[in-house]
Amino acid sequence: MKKIGILPCSGACNVGMLSTKAVVKIFDEHENVDFVCALGLPLGIESIIKNGKSSDSYIALNGCPIKCATRALESADIPVTKEVVISEKFDIKKNKNLKSEEKIDQILDELKRLIGTLEKE
């Protein structure tokens, strides 16, 4: 079974928190999904980079167009296989409502779809 690493952006805004919430829920449902540490990669922490590189493919779950999740993976020379920008894909305005659950089911459906696609590759 292919191991899929997912990196949420975890930004201090609604779409950042939605990315983290979605990955936490997916992590509980899929034994082949690994939750990649967003902060340890760009900081160059060797053990986190080693763990981060242990997956077969990677999903960058970005909250907004700044694409911090994508950039964090790239900073550690980890190839981004699939990329999502929540604010654009789901038409969610970025704000400071950290408790938002807006469109979480749609975000989860998209992650499940991407995981299914990667498992078949």
Secondary structure, DSSP 8 states (H G I E B T S, - for coil): ---EEEEE---SSHHHHHHHHHHHHHHHH-TTEEE--TTHHHHT-HHHHHHHTTSSEEEEEESSTT-HHHHHHHHTT---SEEEEHHHHTT----S-TT--TTHHHHHHHHHHHHHHHHH-
